[in-house]
């Protein structure tokens, strides 16, 4: 996992602002139940060189439009 070098200003999956982004080339587990920091994570296809990958855009509770 690493942060892409040139991330977009808004999430390409939903168009909303986001708090952080990470790129993954392998599998991982996302569990947002009772998450104190993030309400939503959008997944967007990407590449890492010639290998498939995906970017995870992490939205806070405020960015997702919900209260803590």
URHU-V862319 format. One record per residue. SS is DSSP state (H for helix, E for strand, L for the rest). PSI is psi in degrees with one decimal (NA if undefined). NEAR is the number of other ideal C-beta (glycine too) atoms within 8 Angstrom. Layout:
BEGIN
ss/psi/near
SS/PSI/NEAR
SS/PSI/NEAR
END
This chain:
BEGIN
ss/psi/near
L/138.0/5
E/169.8/5
L/128.5/8
L/148.5/9
L/-35.7/4
L/70.5/3
L/151.0/7
L/163.3/5
L/-36.5/3
L/160.0/8
L/125.9/13
L/-16.9/7
L/-40.9/8
L/-14.8/7
L/-2.5/6
L/160.4/9
L/157.7/7
L/163.2/12
L/-40.7/8
E/165.4/7
E/145.7/11
E/146.2/10
E/135.9/14
E/134.4/11
L/-9.4/7
L/-175.3/4
L/161.1/4
L/170.6/6
L/135.0/4
L/117.9/6
L/111.0/5
L/7.0/8
L/127.9/4
L/30.9/3
L/122.5/8
L/-23.3/4
L/-44.8/6
E/138.7/11
E/-35.3/10
E/145.4/8
E/123.7/10
E/141.0/11
E/133.6/9
E/131.8/10
E/144.9/7
E/-178.8/10
E/154.2/7
E/91.3/8
L/-118.0/4
L/2.7/3
E/142.8/7
E/148.5/8
E/177.7/11
E/149.3/10
E/140.2/14
E/120.0/12
E/115.6/15
E/118.7/12
E/129.2/16
E/171.0/10
L/-43.9/9
L/-41.8/6
L/-28.9/12
L/-4.4/10
L/27.0/4
L/157.9/7
L/157.7/3
L/NA/4
END
